[in-house]
Amino acid sequence: MGAIWVFVKVGIAAGVITFSSWLAGKKPELAGFIIALPIASLIALVFSYMEHKDGGASITFAKSILIGVPASWLFFVPFFFADKYSLSFPICYVVGLGLLIIGYFIHQFVMKFV
């Protein structure tokens, strides 16, 4: 798979992200639902398998995604409490990134047992 395949993958991923960000201005609830779908995971799993032809690695990749998704939810916790505690967007974002780092270490720990 050559350079053209790289551009195809980038184009597809960029298209999904661009469409979702555009849709967020028109129908933010629908855009949020679309982004919450495992679209990126579906695309990445197929691309990875097509590129490497390694079913075992693709299965491990899928398991890692399954563990990583709930861990990544930690990023959104400050946004959930923003109104209650009068948190600004930048504060929510920075605290969310900090929680995401914690989520990464949780993910790495759990993956040792999967």
PEDARA-V842631 format. One record per residue. N is the residue number from 1. RES is the residue in one small letter. SS is DSSP state (H for helix, E for strand, L for the rest). BURIAL is 1 if it has 24 or more other C-alpha atoms within 12 Angstrom, else 0. Layout:
BEGIN
N | RES | SS | BURIAL
N | RES | SS | BURIAL
END
This chain:
BEGIN
1 | m | L | 0
2 | g | L | 0
3 | a | H | 0
4 | i | H | 0
5 | w | H | 0
6 | v | H | 0
7 | f | H | 0
8 | v | H | 0
9 | k | H | 1
10 | v | H | 0
11 | g | H | 0
12 | i | H | 0
13 | a | H | 0
14 | a | H | 0
15 | g | H | 0
16 | v | H | 0
17 | i | H | 0
18 | t | H | 0
19 | f | H | 0
20 | s | H | 1
21 | s | H | 0
22 | w | H | 0
23 | l | H | 0
24 | a | H | 0
25 | g | H | 0
26 | k | H | 0
27 | k | L | 0
28 | p | H | 0
29 | e | H | 0
30 | l | H | 0
31 | a | H | 0
32 | g | H | 0
33 | f | H | 0
34 | i | H | 0
35 | i | H | 0
36 | a | H | 0
37 | l | L | 0
38 | p | L | 0
39 | i | H | 0
40 | a | H | 1
41 | s | H | 0
42 | l | H | 0
43 | i | H | 0
44 | a | H | 0
45 | l | H | 1
46 | v | H | 0
47 | f | H | 1
48 | s | H | 1
49 | y | H | 0
50 | m | H | 0
51 | e | H | 0
52 | h | H | 0
53 | k | L | 0
54 | d | L | 0
55 | g | H | 0
56 | g | H | 0
57 | a | H | 0
58 | s | H | 0
59 | i | H | 0
60 | t | H | 0
61 | f | H | 1
62 | a | H | 1
63 | k | H | 0
64 | s | H | 1
65 | i | H | 1
66 | l | H | 0
67 | i | H | 1
68 | g | H | 1
69 | v | H | 1
70 | p | H | 0
71 | a | H | 1
72 | s | H | 1
73 | w | H | 1
74 | l | H | 1
75 | f | H | 1
76 | f | H | 1
77 | v | H | 1
78 | p | H | 1
79 | f | H | 1
80 | f | H | 0
81 | f | L | 0
82 | a | H | 0
83 | d | H | 0
84 | k | H | 0
85 | y | H | 0
86 | s | L | 0
87 | l | L | 0
88 | s | L | 0
89 | f | H | 0
90 | p | H | 0
91 | i | H | 0
92 | c | H | 1
93 | y | H | 0
94 | v | H | 0
95 | v | H | 1
96 | g | H | 1
97 | l | H | 0
98 | g | H | 0
99 | l | H | 0
100 | l | H | 1
101 | i | H | 0
102 | i | H | 0
103 | g | H | 1
104 | y | H | 1
105 | f | H | 0
106 | i | H | 0
107 | h | H | 1
108 | q | H | 0
109 | f | H | 0
110 | v | H | 0
111 | m | H | 0
112 | k | L | 0
113 | f | L | 0
114 | v | L | 0
END
